[in-house]
Amino acid sequence: MRIDIITVVPDLLKSPFEASILQRAIKKGLVEVHLHNLRDYTDDNYKQVDDYQFGGGAGMVMMIEPIDKCITKLKSERNYDEVIYMTPDGETLNQKTANKLSLLENIIILCGHYKGVDQRVRDHFITREISIGDYVLSGGELGAAVLCDAVIRLIPGVLGNETSALTDSFQDNLLAPPVYTRPAEYKGWEVPEILTSGNLPKIEEWREEQAMERTRRLRPDIFEQE
């Protein structure tokens, strides 16, 4: 998979890809992540990529021309499955979306900033708009990092245990069950006996029951969506 991220603050996005799972995925050659500074695509002497809104109002708007130049250049080099715009009013990111995106080959992620982008960018270049929650950040960079993490970890070979991602919360519309590790007893707090019994069918049954109970208690809205 190749991910191209368009941003006005590329330095903000470097560290997430220089550590842990994402770094290992890149070093293994399982994914390529390329950051593109939008200011490199403007002819303005001051590298300006935003301007005042037509009709007045507070906040600057990212201009269409540098975004067009960047996306057009990338598209001239390869085909892209999705051109994603990170925006608070997009569809809320969930596990189903991450699963689908992990199967793609090439995607572009455009990070919004300031008051957002010229609407014509959204009308003519963007194929999908994604939000990481009902709140506003200073820009789309952190949202892009969250999206990349959610997607990249699903690519085969990225995680050490191939089944790990399949048992994450939300993969089956349930929260994950409680997990425990050694020691089996600590300060009088004991691990459920079933988990040390070695009875795998019973363990799986227990985990499913716990997942159902936790989901009903903590996220009843998930059941309401069924």
PAFI-493619 format. One line per 3 residues: number of its first residue (from 0); for each residue x, y negated, z negated of N, C-alpha, C. Coordinates in steps of 0.001 Angstrom, whole numbers, plus 500000, padded with zeros to 6 digits. Last residue first. Layout:
NUM> X:Y:Z:X:Y:Z:X:Y:Z | ... $
This chain:
225> 472319:502579:484712:472112:503884:485368:470738:503972:486007 | 472428:500322:483249:472679:500192:484682:472404:501473:485438 | 472129:501146:480662:471003:500405:481257:471161:500257:482765 $
222> 474607:502160:480100:473488:503085:480271:472308:502407:480945 | 475955:499728:479882:476357:500681:480912:475254:501695:481159 | 474858:498491:477680:474532:497936:478999:474923:498893:480121 $
219> 475974:499592:475445:474671:500111:475879:474272:499603:477262 | 478769:499877:474368:478400:499308:475670:477071:499863:476165 | 478848:500973:471786:479636:499778:472103:479237:499095:473398 $
216> 476983:503125:471684:477146:502213:470554:477810:500889:470949 | 477154:504459:474113:475846:504020:473628:475985:502945:472552 | 479929:504971:474094:479343:504124:475134:477980:503603:474697 $
213> 480228:506686:471931:480910:505391:471925:480295:504435:472940 | 478685:508886:472818:478323:508162:471599:478944:506770:471576 | 480069:509703:475128:478663:509304:475213:478276:508447:474008 $
210> 482522:510363:473991:482453:509328:475021:481027:508799:475152 | 481782:512457:472300:482321:511225:471727:482242:510067:472722 | 481012:514367:474193:480044:513875:473202:480499:512548:472604 $
207> 483456:514751:475492:482303:514235:476234:481255:513667:475282 | 484986:515802:473397:485373:514537:474035:484204:513918:474804 | 483642:518212:472894:483732:517176:471856:484046:515819:472472 $
204> 484129:519532:475326:482750:519260:474909:482712:518147:473858 | 486886:519763:475175:486297:518956:476248:484852:518588:475922 | 487037:521469:472947:487663:520143:472898:487050:519230:473954 $
201> 485815:523748:473901:485192:523024:472795:485753:521605:472675 | 487687:524503:475904:486292:524191:476257:485584:523385:475171 | 490102:524834:474239:489975:523778:475249:488532:523483:475669 $
198> 491040:525322:471253:489870:525769:472017:489526:524693:473059 | 492968:524334:469598:493431:525053:470775:492292:525555:471648 | 492517:522790:467357:492043:524182:467347:492593:525000:468510 $
195> 492928:520161:467124:494095:521005:466851:493735:522490:466886 | 490456:519070:467583:491544:518720:468502:492795:519550:468271 | 488835:519874:465480:488600:520470:466797:489780:520229:467734 $
192> 489489:518239:463331:490002:519607:463376:489878:520236:464757 | 490535:514915:463771:489438:515887:463836:489964:517302:464101 | 493237:514011:461613:492760:514159:462994:491594:515151:462983 $
189> 492831:512242:458519:493104:513448:459297:492532:513369:460707 | 494308:510423:456063:493462:510272:457261:493810:511399:458220 | 496154:510624:454085:494857:511235:453840:493889:511111:455005 $
186> 498350:509489:455273:497720:508793:454158:496327:509336:453855 | 497781:511574:457891:498556:510397:457506:497781:509620:456450 | 498009:514448:459843:497477:513854:458609:498390:512715:458204 $
183> 499256:514895:462189:497852:515288:462100:497190:514759:460839 | 501381:512148:463287:501096:513380:462524:499600:513657:462432 | 500475:512791:466743:501114:513183:465484:501442:511975:464598 $
180> 497391:511278:467944:498673:511932:468143:499277:512244:466777 | 494168:510774:469539:495023:510904:468357:496357:511512:468757 | 491355:508923:470793:492548:509746:471007:493422:509705:469761 $
177> 487820:508805:471523:488961:508497:470662:490133:509430:470972 | 486883:508634:475084:486719:509090:473703:487925:508684:472850 | 486167:505787:477187:487002:506934:476840:486761:507338:475390 $
174> 482835:505071:478277:484060:504679:477612:484852:505933:477266 | 481563:505943:481537:481588:506114:480087:482880:505504:479535 | 481632:506151:484262:480623:505278:483651:480488:505506:482151 $
171> 483932:507479:484772:482680:508237:484901:481523:507482:484254 | 485739:505414:484428:485854:506240:485627:484587:507051:485857 | 485435:504067:481999:484663:503589:483153:484792:504469:484391 $
168> 488635:504911:480670:487291:504362:480494:486738:503895:481831 | 490405:507610:482327:490296:506276:481747:488836:505900:481522 | 490875:509950:483599:490205:510043:482303:490114:508690:481607 $
165> 492271:509359:485843:490935:509924:486023:490163:510015:484721 | 494757:508590:485027:493834:507545:485475:492409:508063:485590 | 495845:511180:484411:495671:510144:483394:494640:509103:483805 $
162> 496481:513047:486254:495099:513062:485772:494821:511922:484803 | 499176:512710:486781:498231:512409:487847:496789:512352:487363 | 501405:511178:484763:500415:512254:484740:499315:511914:485735 $
159> 502790:508858:485485:503508:510108:485303:502592:511309:485343 | 501437:506830:488119:501438:507280:486726:502154:508624:486612 | 501995:506908:490916:502368:505758:490089:502448:506158:488620 $
156> 501022:509068:492294:502453:509015:492055:502889:507886:491152 | 498325:507439:493895:498973:508704:493535:500486:508551:493397 | 497154:504480:492415:497816:505053:493582:498533:506341:493173 $
153> 496267:503309:490129:495456:504395:490666:496103:505078:491869 | 497853:501176:489581:497994:502334:488697:497194:503539:489194 | 496936:499260:491431:498199:499965:491667:498315:501219:490818 $
150> 494504:498221:490322:494530:498965:491581:495773:499833:491714 | 495100:496933:487941:493986:497888:487972:494039:498777:489206 | 497175:495241:488821:497443:496276:487827:496366:497354:487875 $
147> 495757:493558:490576:496841:494405:491072:497144:495542:490107 | 493985:492276:488774:493469:493088:489881:494542:494051:490383 | 495830:490905:487150:494927:491908:486570:494408:492847:487659 $
144> 496942:489193:489058:497801:490153:488369:496969:491273:487749 | 494705:487679:489735:495340:488498:490770:496229:489562:490136 | 494289:486349:487313:493276:487274:487812:493849:488208:488869 $
141> 496547:484763:487312:496400:485781:486273:495344:486810:486667 | 495967:483158:489649:497153:484009:489542:497009:485111:488500 | 493961:481331:489976:493643:482732:490226:494794:483692:490031 $
138> 493968:478917:487258:494151:479341:488639:493891:480829:488760 | 493038:478428:484758:493666:477318:485483:493887:477647:486954 | 489806:480070:484521:491227:479940:484230:491794:478765:485023 $
135> 486589:480464:483193:487418:479767:484168:488855:479686:483665 | 484419:483341:483033:485136:482236:482409:486060:481644:483460 | 483406:486116:483352:482620:484885:483414:483269:483778:482587 $
132> 485967:487920:485183:485096:487650:484046:484415:486309:484167 | 487448:488210:487400:487771:489137:486307:486926:488855:485074 | 486020:488267:490694:486228:487586:489423:486636:488619:488385 $
129> 486378:488124:494228:486419:488902:492987:486715:487999:491797 | 485188:488423:497477:485489:487494:496388:485349:488232:495066 | 486200:489287:500757:485678:489734:499460:486104:488728:498393 $
126> 487081:488079:503010:486181:489212:503199:485565:489692:501886 | 487844:484827:504191:487708:485734:503048:486702:486847:503343 | 487667:483180:506444:488838:484029:506230:488634:485119:505176 $
123> 485288:481674:506625:485913:482193:507849:487097:483136:507632 | 484272:480841:504141:483342:481195:505216:484010:481973:506347 | 486481:480184:502636:485636:481283:502188:484714:481769:503305 $
120> 487354:478012:504137:488246:479164:503918:487414:480378:503541 | 485257:476255:503883:485479:476876:505195:486462:478038:505119 | 485464:475201:501335:484474:476244:501583:484691:476956:502906 $
117> 488657:474801:500007:487702:474292:500991:486756:475438:501380 | 488938:476232:496700:489381:476048:498085:488264:475439:498929 | 489223:474691:493407:488895:475762:494335:489401:475457:495729 $
114> 490151:472714:491885:488690:472863:491890:488249:474014:492789 | 493106:474412:491135:492427:473124:491072:490905:473352:490987 | 492950:477508:492942:493593:476582:492017:492830:475274:492070 $
111> 492912:481001:493883:492353:479662:493827:493111:478805:492826 | 494895:483136:495677:494650:482615:494333:494105:481200:494420 | 494188:485750:497773:494348:484297:497717:493975:483825:496322 $
108> 495593:488668:498822:494892:488059:497694:495209:486568:497684 | 495300:491124:501299:495761:489776:500968:494929:489295:499785 | 496278:494531:501789:495317:493518:501354:496035:492197:501103 $
105> 496525:497668:503367:497054:496306:503265:495962:495354:502795 | 495181:500120:502699:496587:500086:503108:497207:498711:502906 | 493030:501489:500087:493335:500666:501251:494835:500628:501527 $
102> 492468:502717:497747:492529:503575:498930:492916:502804:500193 | 492124:500821:495840:493348:501614:495767:493535:502519:496983 | 489571:499842:496273:490697:499057:496776:491994:499867:496780 $
99> 488061:501810:494942:487928:501617:496391:489129:500880:496963 | 488885:501443:492254:489043:502739:492933:489019:502574:494448 | 488050:498817:491777:489479:499146:491746:489742:500466:492465 $
96> 485264:499189:491909:485934:498331:492882:487424:498647:492944 | 484926:500856:489684:484519:501320:491011:485202:500504:492104 | 485717:499254:487555:486534:500401:487932:486191:500920:489317 $
93> 485304:495757:488498:485029:496943:487677:485825:498116:488220 | 485044:492261:488690:485893:493436:488880:485463:494558:487943 | 482167:490682:489802:482985:491008:488651:483749:492308:488892 $
90> 482292:488652:492703:481782:489861:492057:482717:490226:490909 | 482942:485125:491970:482962:486334:492784:482315:487501:492059 | 483217:482817:490509:481877:483150:490982:481860:484341:491944 $
87> 485946:482543:489925:485012:482875:488840:483622:483277:489314 | 488077:484196:492297:487240:483052:491955:486250:483441:490859 | 490303:485197:494649:490048:485276:493216:489306:484020:492779 $
84> 489591:486673:497675:489735:485375:497005:489385:485553:495543 | 491072:488921:499944:490345:488720:498692:490638:487341:498118 | 490724:490572:502716:491313:489295:502317:490486:488830:501123 $
81> 491365:493976:503615:490583:492982:502874:491412:491713:502693 | 492996:495226:505480:491696:495809:505185:490782:494816:504470 | 494930:493857:508095:494563:493847:506685:493157:494386:506497 $
78> 497637:494554:510295:496199:494509:510042:495936:494577:508540 | 500465:492360:510824:499856:493651:510495:498353:493461:510319 | 501251:489904:511853:502288:490907:511600:501734:492295:511297 $
75> 499153:488219:511951:499857:488443:513217:500896:489556:513092 | 498431:487985:509319:497597:488825:510176:498252:489094:511532 | 500362:486140:508447:500350:487499:507913:499564:488438:508825 $
72> 499549:483868:509935:500890:484439:510109:500920:485881:509626 | 496980:483451:508901:497148:483750:510322:498510:484378:510594 | 497570:482813:506233:496800:484014:506543:496984:484424:508000 $
69> 499040:480387:506636:499608:481533:505933:498885:482820:506292 | 497273:478708:508040:498592:479027:508595:499182:480276:507947 | 495094:478571:506238:494924:479128:507581:496265:479575:508157 $
66> 496339:477209:504170:495811:478558:503944:495622:479274:505272 | 496926:474725:505332:498018:475616:504918:497559:477054:504655 | 494109:473911:505995:495178:474091:506983:496322:474985:506496 $
63> 492321:473533:503820:492181:474699:504680:493416:474960:505538 | 493353:472605:500492:493049:472312:501894:493072:473577:502753 | 491841:472716:497346:492894:473255:498212:492465:473132:499670 $
60> 490816:469759:495707:490418:470956:496450:491572:471415:497339 | 490614:468275:492392:491169:468379:493745:490786:469719:494369 | 488265:466525:490340:488987:467737:490720:489421:467746:492166 $
57> 485056:464947:490462:486310:465224:489781:486950:466506:490294 | 483741:463160:493319:483669:464167:492258:485040:464457:491689 | 483084:462672:496870:483454:462275:495523:483304:463404:494526 $
54> 482692:463336:499460:481491:463057:498685:481780:462663:497255 | 485387:465575:499595:484451:464726:500339:483207:464538:499478 | 487864:465632:497050:486626:466167:497610:485929:465132:498488 $
51> 491365:465176:497740:490119:464810:497073:488923:465423:497787 | 493584:468050:498170:493140:466684:498437:491815:466449:497722 | 496559:470113:498409:495227:469819:497912:494872:468375:498221 $
48> 499143:470475:499011:498224:471484:499562:496793:471252:499091 | 502145:468772:499674:500798:468721:499116:499894:469745:499795 | 504842:468341:500167:504362:469720:500004:502969:469774:499372 $
45> 505570:465880:500913:505498:466112:499478:504973:467512:499147 | 505317:465970:503650:506646:465745:503076:506685:466044:501584 | 503335:468503:505114:503387:467305:504292:504756:467177:503617 $
42> 502996:470817:506366:503945:469897:506992:504086:468603:506200 | 502785:473920:504629:502283:472578:504874:503378:471721:505488 | 503700:476335:503738:502878:476327:504955:502216:474972:505190 $
39> 504901:476350:501345:505774:476585:502499:505019:476481:503816 | 502891:476223:499525:503542:474954:499877:504518:475113:501040 | 502222:478817:498971:501394:478085:499923:502045:476780:500366 $
36> 504410:481374:498781:504191:480027:498255:503434:479205:499290 | 503651:484664:498374:503799:483618:499397:503440:482271:498788 | 504940:487775:497404:504378:486494:496981:504676:485435:498028 $
33> 504226:491148:497854:504921:489982:498396:504190:488711:497971 | 504687:494408:496991:503993:493191:496577:504826:491996:497040 | 504159:497702:497960:504934:496490:498188:504088:495309:497747 $
30> 504241:500974:496529:503523:499735:496812:504536:498621:497076 | 505989:503029:496399:504575:503376:496509:503718:502153:496825 | 508656:502785:495905:508197:502559:497273:506745:502904:497490 $
27> 509620:502856:493402:509375:504156:494041:508960:504002:495502 | 509550:500169:492782:510845:500804:492985:510715:502168:493661 | 506756:499845:492458:507462:499127:493529:508793:499803:493829 $
24> 506306:501431:490225:505587:501712:491466:506274:501060:492657 | 507884:500147:488321:508237:501499:488753:507551:501859:490062 | 506450:497741:488068:507827:497719:488553:508235:499095:489074 $
21> 504068:498719:487001:504066:498051:488299:505466:497998:488889 | 504862:499807:484499:504307:500660:485551:504370:500001:486922 | 507550:497643:483478:506605:498723:483222:506129:499434:484493 $
18> 508227:494657:485391:508291:495483:484188:507281:496618:484257 | 507730:492869:487374:509138:493135:487064:509292:493980:485805 | 505231:491968:487799:505714:493003:488709:507167:493381:488454 $
15> 504803:489944:485956:503973:491159:485878:504487:492303:486735 | 506751:487905:486771:507005:488801:485637:506104:490029:485586 | 505634:486444:489000:506801:487313:489137:506910:488337:488016 $
12> 503610:484618:488811:503254:485989:489151:504446:486942:489188 | 504595:482143:488384:503658:482651:487387:503366:484134:487598 | 505983:481568:490668:506740:481944:489473:505853:482546:488392 $
9> 504060:480672:492521:504557:482057:492593:505327:482500:491355 | 501740:478702:492693:502700:478853:491583:503235:480291:491561 | 500045:478873:494753:500800:477621:494676:501806:477668:493521 $
6> 499770:481894:496742:499653:481139:495501:500414:479822:495593 | 498881:485003:497964:499089:483600:498332:498804:482742:497111 | 500196:488171:498157:499507:487231:497284:499886:485812:497661 $
3> 499809:491235:499654:500355:489896:499858:499533:488914:499037 | 500533:494551:499266:499704:493472:498744:500434:492156:498954 | 500414:497730:500704:501086:496425:500696:500085:495377:500215 $
0> 500843:501195:500000:500000:500000:500000:500879:498753:500000 $
